[in-house]
Every structure is written in structure tokens, then in C-alpha cells.
Amino acid sequence: MKIMFFMSTIFFLISNAFILISSVMSKKTNLDREKCSPFECGFDPKSLPRIPFSLHFFLITVIFLIFDVEIGLIFPIIPSFTMTNIYFWFKTSIFFMIMLLLGLYQEWNQKMLNWTY
């Protein structure tokens, strides 16, 4: 019993020493306003809350969400190749690809893919 207590005390002291050493060695000395502030959706949290944000930023976010959901729907197509009928698999795959390309064409047609703003 004494050996177990002694070993657990030694383990506790060594692990706390490692935690203390790593926290001292990893301190960043370069602290400025940008590195200390949280980054939330392109807004500066220390500024006035009612400053209007960029509409272009909002539209890019919506585009990302739409294409992200479509990519998430495409991922199960590959494993389902061996489990379903080849005709049904091909028809579903083509449908998703056409929808993805139509969305891309729509965004390109509205000039939302212009990154020179």
C-alpha cells in the first residue's frame, strides 16, 4: 500500500512538473491586439456592434454553405456504388453533378466568383 501511494505521488509530481515546464516554455512573448482577440466571422469584437458588414462576405459564406452541403451529399455516392443498381447509381450521380455545376454556373453568372474585391 505504501509503495502504491509513493508511486502515485511520484507520478503526480512528475506530471505536474512536465505541465509547468511546458506552459513556461510555450509562452508567447509577441502579444498584440490581433493575436489576443478572438476572430469571429470577420468582425472585430472590440469595435462598435452596429457597424455594417460586407455583403460580399455574406454572399461568399452562403455560397460556401450551399456547396459544402452538396459535397456532403456526394460523399456517400462512392460507397453506394457496390450496394445499388448501376443504373440508379449513375442517374443519382449525374443528377448531383448537374446540380453542382448549375449552382457553380449561377454564381459565376452573377460574378460572385470574382476575387478582386
Secondary structure, DSSP 8 states (H G I E B T S, - for coil): -HHHHHHHHHHHHHHHHHHHHHHHHT------HHHHS--BTTB-TTS-TT----HHHHHHHHHHHHHHHHHHHHGGGTGGGTTS-HHHHHHHHHHHHHHHHHHHHHHHHTTTT----
